[in-house]
Amino acid sequence: MNRRPGLSARLKLAISYAGFLVLAGAVLLAVVQMSLLRYVPDNDQGLLGIAPNRYLLTRVFAPSAATALGFLLVFGVLGGWLLAGRMLAPLTRIADAARLAAHGSLSHRIRLAGPADEFRELADVFDTMLERLESQVGEQERFAANASHELRTPLAISQAILDVAGQDPAYPRSELIDRLRTVNTRAIDLTEALLLLGRSDRRQFAREPVDLSLVAEEAAETLLPLAEQREITLEVTGGPIHVTGSAALLQRMVTNLVQNAIVHNHPGGTVTVHTERRRYASALRVENTGRPLPPELVPTLTEPFQRGTGRARTEGHDGVGLGLAIVHSIVRAHDGMLELRPRPAGGLLVTVRLPAR
């Protein structure tokens, strides 16, 4: 944005300091004149017949006062310039950091030293903002790279299938259609998951009262055939808990958690979904059996396209690596907390805490 040139803040402060200093000097001189000279008689003989009189003293005092005011003006401007420069030095460092950030360098930090004051507080807030921006930009770049790779994979598979079918006139048409349909379904699922993840990250949804216990029962009913196929015992316990949010997003959150618990399990295992009302929050807990999880693996499960290497999977349910990432995003969008804990006997315990309605 183009702006007309103006005085710098340093010059304005210097002029202000000089103006106040001259004004204070003028007031002081006026007080001296009014307090002392009024006792000097205004006649030719002066006080007790001794010269000088008020008129002569005023003529002598006025040039000296003018010289003093001129000195105060110069001293005020120079001293104010130096003082303002010293006071505004932290602001200059903050401006330089902001300029670097505007050109894409988010790794720079101000790290302003000294005791706490307004400039230090501003610098600390700016450093915190840069740290969060750098983290978010890095996360978005990794997400974009992973998304591009994941979306390119089904397209490359489709291209390979078509190339093979084109080179082999006897290639079964039904098999070609089935394989293309499978690849296309995976691409659609991935695209829908990416759109849902972006929607929850932007918090672009209407809020309404939602009973998480009903959502959990509906998710369990939907996924019951998958649980029976895997010989998994699925149980929903707890009482009604009411939160405020998007019913569709919360439904997707619970469905992803229950499906994740079923898929990463072993035959004959169990999945328990429990809802409970706590003092300041509504809690949803999904616990499943399964293989033991290394503690260092658990924090990475909520990252996009992290499928949990080494975890058991159901054939045909590899997923797209966004299940828990979507859950994490939905929980954050609802101002909640997500906690993942490996069970000592194997499996995972996921706890979602949302603000109570």
FINU-589775 format. One record per residue (C-alpha): residue number from 1; x, y, z negated. Coordinates in Angstrom, 2 decimals. Example, Ala and Ser with C-alpha at 12.3 -4.5 7.8 and 13.67 -1.06 7.14 Angstrom:
% FINU-589775
ROPA | 1 | 12.30 | -4.50 | -7.80 .
ROPA | 2 | 13.67 | -1.06 | -7.14 .
***
This chain:
% FINU-589775
ROPA | 1 | 0.00 | 0.00 | 0.00 .
ROPA | 2 | 1.46 | 3.37 | 1.07 .
ROPA | 3 | 1.46 | 6.05 | -1.60 .
ROPA | 4 | 2.62 | 9.66 | -1.44 .
ROPA | 5 | 5.96 | 10.27 | -3.15 .
ROPA | 6 | 5.86 | 11.59 | -6.70 .
ROPA | 7 | 8.00 | 12.18 | -9.74 .
ROPA | 8 | 9.51 | 9.16 | -11.41 .
ROPA | 9 | 8.45 | 8.16 | -14.91 .
ROPA | 10 | 11.99 | 8.92 | -16.14 .
ROPA | 11 | 11.86 | 12.48 | -14.81 .
ROPA | 12 | 8.37 | 13.02 | -16.18 .
ROPA | 13 | 9.51 | 11.87 | -19.62 .
ROPA | 14 | 12.61 | 14.10 | -19.45 .
ROPA | 15 | 10.50 | 17.13 | -18.54 .
ROPA | 16 | 8.06 | 16.27 | -21.30 .
ROPA | 17 | 10.86 | 15.97 | -23.87 .
ROPA | 18 | 12.34 | 19.31 | -22.75 .
ROPA | 19 | 8.95 | 21.01 | -22.80 .
ROPA | 20 | 8.20 | 19.85 | -26.34 .
ROPA | 21 | 11.69 | 20.86 | -27.48 .
ROPA | 22 | 11.35 | 24.37 | -25.99 .
ROPA | 23 | 7.88 | 24.73 | -27.45 .
ROPA | 24 | 9.12 | 23.71 | -30.89 .
ROPA | 25 | 12.01 | 26.19 | -30.60 .
ROPA | 26 | 9.68 | 29.00 | -29.54 .
ROPA | 27 | 7.38 | 28.31 | -32.47 .
ROPA | 28 | 10.35 | 28.30 | -34.85 .
ROPA | 29 | 11.65 | 31.60 | -33.52 .
ROPA | 30 | 8.19 | 33.14 | -33.71 .
ROPA | 31 | 7.89 | 32.03 | -37.32 .
ROPA | 32 | 11.29 | 33.57 | -38.11 .
ROPA | 33 | 10.33 | 36.81 | -36.45 .
ROPA | 34 | 6.98 | 37.03 | -38.17 .
ROPA | 35 | 8.34 | 35.98 | -41.55 .
ROPA | 36 | 11.45 | 38.16 | -41.74 .
ROPA | 37 | 11.11 | 41.15 | -39.45 .
ROPA | 38 | 7.78 | 42.23 | -40.88 .
ROPA | 39 | 9.57 | 43.20 | -44.09 .
ROPA | 40 | 11.96 | 45.51 | -42.21 .
ROPA | 41 | 10.60 | 49.10 | -42.07 .
ROPA | 42 | 9.94 | 50.51 | -38.65 .
ROPA | 43 | 11.48 | 54.02 | -39.03 .
ROPA | 44 | 14.68 | 55.79 | -38.21 .
ROPA | 45 | 16.09 | 55.53 | -41.72 .
ROPA | 46 | 15.67 | 51.78 | -42.06 .
ROPA | 47 | 15.45 | 50.01 | -45.37 .
ROPA | 48 | 16.46 | 52.40 | -48.26 .
ROPA | 49 | 17.82 | 54.79 | -45.64 .
ROPA | 50 | 20.25 | 52.22 | -44.31 .
ROPA | 51 | 20.16 | 51.23 | -40.59 .
ROPA | 52 | 19.28 | 49.14 | -38.70 .
ROPA | 53 | 15.49 | 49.21 | -38.48 .
ROPA | 54 | 12.92 | 46.74 | -37.08 .
ROPA | 55 | 13.24 | 48.09 | -33.58 .
ROPA | 56 | 17.00 | 47.54 | -33.45 .
ROPA | 57 | 16.77 | 44.12 | -35.02 .
ROPA | 58 | 14.12 | 43.06 | -32.47 .
ROPA | 59 | 16.30 | 44.21 | -29.59 .
ROPA | 60 | 19.23 | 42.22 | -30.97 .
ROPA | 61 | 17.11 | 39.16 | -31.84 .
ROPA | 62 | 15.26 | 38.85 | -28.50 .
ROPA | 63 | 18.28 | 38.09 | -26.25 .
ROPA | 64 | 19.64 | 35.58 | -28.75 .
ROPA | 65 | 16.25 | 33.89 | -28.93 .
ROPA | 66 | 16.03 | 33.73 | -25.13 .
ROPA | 67 | 19.53 | 32.23 | -24.96 .
ROPA | 68 | 18.59 | 29.65 | -27.58 .
ROPA | 69 | 15.44 | 28.70 | -25.69 .
ROPA | 70 | 17.42 | 28.36 | -22.46 .
ROPA | 71 | 19.91 | 26.09 | -24.22 .
ROPA | 72 | 17.07 | 24.02 | -25.66 .
ROPA | 73 | 15.57 | 23.69 | -22.17 .
ROPA | 74 | 18.81 | 22.42 | -20.61 .
ROPA | 75 | 19.60 | 20.21 | -23.58 .
ROPA | 76 | 16.06 | 18.83 | -23.57 .
ROPA | 77 | 16.16 | 17.95 | -19.86 .
ROPA | 78 | 19.59 | 16.27 | -20.02 .
ROPA | 79 | 18.96 | 14.55 | -23.32 .
ROPA | 80 | 15.47 | 13.53 | -22.26 .
ROPA | 81 | 16.84 | 12.11 | -19.00 .
ROPA | 82 | 19.39 | 9.96 | -20.84 .
ROPA | 83 | 16.93 | 8.95 | -23.54 .
ROPA | 84 | 14.19 | 8.08 | -21.04 .
ROPA | 85 | 16.64 | 6.01 | -19.00 .
ROPA | 86 | 17.59 | 4.03 | -22.07 .
ROPA | 87 | 13.98 | 3.56 | -23.11 .
ROPA | 88 | 12.86 | 2.51 | -19.62 .
ROPA | 89 | 15.75 | 0.10 | -18.97 .
ROPA | 90 | 13.67 | -2.97 | -20.02 .
ROPA | 91 | 10.88 | -1.85 | -17.69 .
ROPA | 92 | 13.40 | -1.69 | -14.84 .
ROPA | 93 | 14.44 | -5.28 | -15.53 .
ROPA | 94 | 10.80 | -6.36 | -15.54 .
ROPA | 95 | 10.22 | -4.55 | -12.23 .
ROPA | 96 | 13.28 | -6.26 | -10.69 .
ROPA | 97 | 11.97 | -9.66 | -11.82 .
ROPA | 98 | 8.54 | -8.90 | -10.37 .
ROPA | 99 | 10.18 | -7.87 | -7.09 .
ROPA | 100 | 12.10 | -11.15 | -6.94 .
ROPA | 101 | 8.90 | -13.08 | -7.68 .
ROPA | 102 | 7.11 | -11.21 | -4.90 .
ROPA | 103 | 9.78 | -12.46 | -2.48 .
ROPA | 104 | 9.28 | -16.07 | -3.58 .
ROPA | 105 | 11.95 | -16.46 | -6.28 .
ROPA | 106 | 10.08 | -17.84 | -9.29 .
ROPA | 107 | 13.10 | -19.28 | -11.11 .
ROPA | 108 | 14.33 | -15.89 | -12.37 .
ROPA | 109 | 13.65 | -15.08 | -16.03 .
ROPA | 110 | 14.02 | -11.73 | -17.83 .
ROPA | 111 | 14.88 | -13.10 | -21.30 .
ROPA | 112 | 14.92 | -9.64 | -22.85 .
ROPA | 113 | 16.95 | -9.56 | -26.07 .
ROPA | 114 | 16.35 | -7.49 | -29.16 .
ROPA | 115 | 13.62 | -7.10 | -31.76 .
ROPA | 116 | 9.95 | -7.40 | -30.90 .
ROPA | 117 | 8.35 | -4.33 | -29.37 .
ROPA | 118 | 5.98 | -3.55 | -26.49 .
ROPA | 119 | 8.64 | -4.08 | -23.80 .
ROPA | 120 | 9.82 | -7.37 | -25.30 .
ROPA | 121 | 6.24 | -8.60 | -25.52 .
ROPA | 122 | 5.64 | -7.64 | -21.88 .
ROPA | 123 | 8.86 | -9.39 | -20.81 .
ROPA | 124 | 7.95 | -12.56 | -22.73 .
ROPA | 125 | 4.47 | -12.61 | -21.20 .
ROPA | 126 | 5.99 | -12.10 | -17.75 .
ROPA | 127 | 8.47 | -14.95 | -18.31 .
ROPA | 128 | 5.63 | -17.22 | -19.40 .
ROPA | 129 | 3.65 | -16.28 | -16.30 .
ROPA | 130 | 6.64 | -16.99 | -14.03 .
ROPA | 131 | 7.18 | -20.35 | -15.72 .
ROPA | 132 | 3.56 | -21.37 | -15.18 .
ROPA | 133 | 3.58 | -20.11 | -11.59 .
ROPA | 134 | 6.76 | -22.00 | -10.82 .
ROPA | 135 | 5.29 | -25.15 | -12.31 .
ROPA | 136 | 2.01 | -24.78 | -10.40 .
ROPA | 137 | 3.73 | -23.98 | -7.11 .
ROPA | 138 | 6.02 | -26.98 | -7.51 .
ROPA | 139 | 3.05 | -29.18 | -8.34 .
ROPA | 140 | 1.14 | -27.91 | -5.29 .
ROPA | 141 | 4.13 | -28.46 | -3.02 .
ROPA | 142 | 4.53 | -32.04 | -4.26 .
ROPA | 143 | 0.80 | -32.58 | -3.92 .
ROPA | 144 | 0.78 | -31.21 | -0.35 .
ROPA | 145 | 3.72 | -33.41 | 0.60 .
ROPA | 146 | 2.11 | -36.49 | -0.93 .
ROPA | 147 | -1.28 | -35.70 | 0.60 .
ROPA | 148 | 0.29 | -35.26 | 4.03 .
ROPA | 149 | 2.03 | -38.60 | 3.67 .
ROPA | 150 | -1.09 | -40.37 | 2.44 .
ROPA | 151 | -3.25 | -38.92 | 5.22 .
ROPA | 152 | -0.67 | -39.75 | 7.85 .
ROPA | 153 | -0.55 | -43.41 | 6.82 .
ROPA | 154 | -4.10 | -44.42 | 7.91 .
ROPA | 155 | -3.71 | -42.44 | 11.12 .
ROPA | 156 | -0.46 | -44.24 | 11.89 .
ROPA | 157 | -2.10 | -47.59 | 11.14 .
ROPA | 158 | -5.01 | -46.75 | 13.45 .
ROPA | 159 | -2.58 | -45.75 | 16.18 .
ROPA | 160 | -0.65 | -49.01 | 15.77 .
ROPA | 161 | -3.85 | -51.08 | 15.91 .
ROPA | 162 | -4.97 | -49.29 | 19.07 .
ROPA | 163 | -1.54 | -49.75 | 20.67 .
ROPA | 164 | -1.57 | -53.48 | 19.95 .
ROPA | 165 | -5.14 | -53.83 | 21.25 .
ROPA | 166 | -4.26 | -51.86 | 24.39 .
ROPA | 167 | -1.29 | -54.09 | 25.19 .
ROPA | 168 | -3.25 | -57.29 | 24.56 .
ROPA | 169 | -6.43 | -57.51 | 26.69 .
ROPA | 170 | -7.45 | -60.63 | 24.76 .
ROPA | 171 | -7.39 | -58.85 | 21.40 .
ROPA | 172 | -10.69 | -59.64 | 19.64 .
ROPA | 173 | -12.97 | -56.62 | 19.73 .
ROPA | 174 | -14.72 | -57.51 | 16.47 .
ROPA | 175 | -11.39 | -57.72 | 14.63 .
ROPA | 176 | -10.35 | -54.38 | 16.12 .
ROPA | 177 | -13.56 | -52.73 | 14.93 .
ROPA | 178 | -13.27 | -54.24 | 11.44 .
ROPA | 179 | -9.66 | -53.13 | 10.99 .
ROPA | 180 | -10.37 | -49.63 | 12.27 .
ROPA | 181 | -13.41 | -49.38 | 10.01 .
ROPA | 182 | -11.29 | -50.37 | 6.99 .
ROPA | 183 | -8.59 | -47.83 | 7.81 .
ROPA | 184 | -11.16 | -45.14 | 8.53 .
ROPA | 185 | -12.94 | -45.81 | 5.23 .
ROPA | 186 | -9.68 | -45.40 | 3.36 .
ROPA | 187 | -9.01 | -42.09 | 5.13 .
ROPA | 188 | -12.52 | -40.84 | 4.28 .
ROPA | 189 | -12.11 | -41.87 | 0.63 .
ROPA | 190 | -8.79 | -40.05 | 0.44 .
ROPA | 191 | -10.20 | -36.91 | 2.05 .
ROPA | 192 | -13.19 | -36.86 | -0.30 .
ROPA | 193 | -10.89 | -37.35 | -3.28 .
ROPA | 194 | -8.70 | -34.44 | -2.16 .
ROPA | 195 | -11.75 | -32.21 | -1.72 .
ROPA | 196 | -13.08 | -33.18 | -5.15 .
ROPA | 197 | -9.68 | -32.52 | -6.73 .
ROPA | 198 | -9.51 | -29.08 | -5.14 .
ROPA | 199 | -13.07 | -28.28 | -6.19 .
ROPA | 200 | -12.42 | -29.15 | -9.81 .
ROPA | 201 | -9.11 | -27.25 | -9.84 .
ROPA | 202 | -10.90 | -24.09 | -8.63 .
ROPA | 203 | -13.75 | -24.58 | -11.15 .
ROPA | 204 | -16.28 | -23.82 | -8.46 .
ROPA | 205 | -19.30 | -25.58 | -9.92 .
ROPA | 206 | -22.50 | -24.76 | -11.74 .
ROPA | 207 | -22.75 | -25.67 | -15.42 .
ROPA | 208 | -25.69 | -27.44 | -17.00 .
ROPA | 209 | -26.39 | -29.56 | -20.09 .
ROPA | 210 | -25.15 | -33.14 | -19.64 .
ROPA | 211 | -25.50 | -36.17 | -21.91 .
ROPA | 212 | -22.23 | -38.09 | -21.59 .
ROPA | 213 | -23.73 | -41.26 | -23.08 .
ROPA | 214 | -26.24 | -41.45 | -20.21 .
ROPA | 215 | -23.45 | -40.77 | -17.72 .
ROPA | 216 | -21.42 | -43.61 | -19.24 .
ROPA | 217 | -24.35 | -46.03 | -19.03 .
ROPA | 218 | -24.98 | -45.09 | -15.40 .
ROPA | 219 | -21.31 | -45.57 | -14.50 .
ROPA | 220 | -21.23 | -48.94 | -16.26 .
ROPA | 221 | -24.37 | -50.07 | -14.44 .
ROPA | 222 | -22.90 | -49.03 | -11.09 .
ROPA | 223 | -19.62 | -50.86 | -11.70 .
ROPA | 224 | -21.12 | -53.95 | -13.33 .
ROPA | 225 | -20.87 | -56.06 | -10.11 .
ROPA | 226 | -17.16 | -55.25 | -9.88 .
ROPA | 227 | -16.70 | -56.19 | -13.53 .
ROPA | 228 | -18.56 | -59.49 | -13.04 .
ROPA | 229 | -16.46 | -60.25 | -9.98 .
ROPA | 230 | -13.32 | -59.80 | -12.08 .
ROPA | 231 | -14.86 | -61.65 | -15.06 .
ROPA | 232 | -14.53 | -58.49 | -17.15 .
ROPA | 233 | -16.80 | -57.88 | -20.13 .
ROPA | 234 | -18.11 | -54.30 | -19.89 .
ROPA | 235 | -19.66 | -52.71 | -22.97 .
ROPA | 236 | -21.04 | -49.22 | -23.66 .
ROPA | 237 | -21.44 | -48.12 | -27.29 .
ROPA | 238 | -22.00 | -44.89 | -29.21 .
ROPA | 239 | -24.71 | -42.28 | -29.44 .
ROPA | 240 | -25.81 | -39.32 | -27.35 .
ROPA | 241 | -23.29 | -36.50 | -26.95 .
ROPA | 242 | -24.16 | -33.31 | -25.10 .
ROPA | 243 | -21.72 | -31.11 | -23.23 .
ROPA | 244 | -22.04 | -28.28 | -20.71 .
ROPA | 245 | -20.59 | -28.77 | -17.26 .
ROPA | 246 | -21.10 | -30.23 | -13.80 .
ROPA | 247 | -23.13 | -33.43 | -13.91 .
ROPA | 248 | -21.59 | -34.62 | -10.61 .
ROPA | 249 | -18.02 | -34.00 | -11.72 .
ROPA | 250 | -18.55 | -35.58 | -15.14 .
ROPA | 251 | -20.16 | -38.58 | -13.45 .
ROPA | 252 | -17.11 | -38.91 | -11.22 .
ROPA | 253 | -14.82 | -38.56 | -14.23 .
ROPA | 254 | -16.48 | -41.40 | -16.16 .
ROPA | 255 | -16.79 | -43.58 | -13.05 .
ROPA | 256 | -13.08 | -43.19 | -12.30 .
ROPA | 257 | -12.15 | -44.07 | -15.87 .
ROPA | 258 | -14.34 | -47.18 | -15.98 .
ROPA | 259 | -13.28 | -48.31 | -12.51 .
ROPA | 260 | -9.63 | -47.78 | -13.43 .
ROPA | 261 | -10.16 | -49.85 | -16.60 .
ROPA | 262 | -11.74 | -52.68 | -14.59 .
ROPA | 263 | -9.25 | -52.68 | -11.72 .
ROPA | 264 | -6.16 | -52.59 | -13.93 .
ROPA | 265 | -7.21 | -55.51 | -16.09 .
ROPA | 266 | -6.93 | -59.28 | -16.12 .
ROPA | 267 | -9.63 | -61.93 | -15.67 .
ROPA | 268 | -11.51 | -62.45 | -18.89 .
ROPA | 269 | -10.55 | -59.03 | -20.19 .
ROPA | 270 | -12.76 | -56.39 | -21.74 .
ROPA | 271 | -13.63 | -52.74 | -21.11 .
ROPA | 272 | -15.27 | -50.69 | -23.86 .
ROPA | 273 | -16.80 | -47.27 | -23.29 .
ROPA | 274 | -17.62 | -45.42 | -26.49 .
ROPA | 275 | -19.15 | -41.96 | -27.02 .
ROPA | 276 | -19.17 | -40.08 | -30.29 .
ROPA | 277 | -19.85 | -36.60 | -31.58 .
ROPA | 278 | -17.10 | -34.99 | -33.61 .
ROPA | 279 | -17.05 | -31.75 | -35.53 .
ROPA | 280 | -16.00 | -29.41 | -32.73 .
ROPA | 281 | -15.91 | -31.72 | -29.71 .
ROPA | 282 | -17.64 | -34.54 | -27.89 .
ROPA | 283 | -15.39 | -37.56 | -27.36 .
ROPA | 284 | -15.52 | -40.25 | -24.68 .
ROPA | 285 | -13.23 | -43.24 | -25.17 .
ROPA | 286 | -12.52 | -45.88 | -22.52 .
ROPA | 287 | -10.43 | -48.83 | -23.69 .
ROPA | 288 | -9.37 | -51.83 | -21.63 .
ROPA | 289 | -7.19 | -54.88 | -21.94 .
ROPA | 290 | -4.45 | -55.66 | -19.46 .
ROPA | 291 | -0.72 | -55.86 | -19.08 .
ROPA | 292 | 1.48 | -53.92 | -21.51 .
ROPA | 293 | 2.39 | -50.47 | -20.21 .
ROPA | 294 | 5.84 | -48.90 | -20.72 .
ROPA | 295 | 5.41 | -45.71 | -22.78 .
ROPA | 296 | 7.41 | -43.69 | -20.22 .
ROPA | 297 | 4.96 | -44.68 | -17.47 .
ROPA | 298 | 1.84 | -43.33 | -19.21 .
ROPA | 299 | 2.51 | -39.56 | -18.77 .
ROPA | 300 | 2.90 | -40.03 | -15.00 .
ROPA | 301 | -0.49 | -41.71 | -14.52 .
ROPA | 302 | -2.33 | -38.39 | -14.23 .
ROPA | 303 | -0.06 | -37.14 | -11.44 .
ROPA | 304 | -1.50 | -37.31 | -7.90 .
ROPA | 305 | -0.71 | -40.47 | -5.91 .
ROPA | 306 | 0.78 | -42.25 | -8.93 .
ROPA | 307 | -0.75 | -45.72 | -8.87 .
ROPA | 308 | 1.05 | -47.05 | -11.93 .
ROPA | 309 | 3.75 | -49.35 | -10.63 .
ROPA | 310 | 3.59 | -52.73 | -12.28 .
ROPA | 311 | -0.06 | -52.54 | -13.30 .
ROPA | 312 | -2.41 | -55.29 | -12.27 .
ROPA | 313 | -4.74 | -54.45 | -9.38 .
ROPA | 314 | -7.77 | -56.04 | -7.90 .
ROPA | 315 | -7.41 | -57.08 | -4.31 .
ROPA | 316 | -9.18 | -54.60 | -2.09 .
ROPA | 317 | -9.20 | -51.92 | -4.77 .
ROPA | 318 | -5.80 | -50.29 | -4.41 .
ROPA | 319 | -7.35 | -46.84 | -4.55 .
ROPA | 320 | -5.71 | -43.70 | -3.21 .
ROPA | 321 | -3.70 | -42.77 | -6.29 .
ROPA | 322 | -5.98 | -39.92 | -7.31 .
ROPA | 323 | -8.27 | -41.57 | -9.87 .
ROPA | 324 | -6.69 | -40.31 | -13.08 .
ROPA | 325 | -5.48 | -37.13 | -11.37 .
ROPA | 326 | -9.11 | -36.26 | -10.62 .
ROPA | 327 | -10.08 | -37.14 | -14.20 .
ROPA | 328 | -7.36 | -34.87 | -15.54 .
ROPA | 329 | -8.43 | -32.02 | -13.26 .
ROPA | 330 | -12.11 | -32.38 | -14.22 .
ROPA | 331 | -11.24 | -32.43 | -17.92 .
ROPA | 332 | -9.16 | -29.25 | -17.56 .
ROPA | 333 | -11.93 | -27.57 | -15.58 .
ROPA | 334 | -14.28 | -28.25 | -18.50 .
ROPA | 335 | -11.76 | -26.88 | -21.05 .
ROPA | 336 | -11.21 | -30.33 | -22.51 .
ROPA | 337 | -8.28 | -32.57 | -23.43 .
ROPA | 338 | -7.22 | -35.91 | -21.96 .
ROPA | 339 | -5.17 | -38.38 | -23.99 .
ROPA | 340 | -3.69 | -41.62 | -22.64 .
ROPA | 341 | -2.24 | -44.18 | -25.03 .
ROPA | 342 | -0.93 | -47.68 | -24.23 .
ROPA | 343 | -2.43 | -50.41 | -26.39 .
ROPA | 344 | 0.10 | -52.55 | -28.31 .
ROPA | 345 | -1.58 | -55.72 | -27.03 .
ROPA | 346 | -1.67 | -54.44 | -23.45 .
ROPA | 347 | -3.97 | -52.16 | -21.50 .
ROPA | 348 | -4.79 | -48.52 | -21.96 .
ROPA | 349 | -6.84 | -46.32 | -24.28 .
ROPA | 350 | -8.13 | -43.12 | -22.67 .
ROPA | 351 | -9.79 | -40.44 | -24.81 .
ROPA | 352 | -11.56 | -37.41 | -23.34 .
ROPA | 353 | -12.47 | -34.54 | -25.66 .
ROPA | 354 | -14.84 | -31.88 | -24.35 .
ROPA | 355 | -16.24 | -28.85 | -26.18 .
ROPA | 356 | -19.51 | -29.75 | -27.86 .
ROPA | 357 | -22.61 | -28.02 | -26.53 .
***
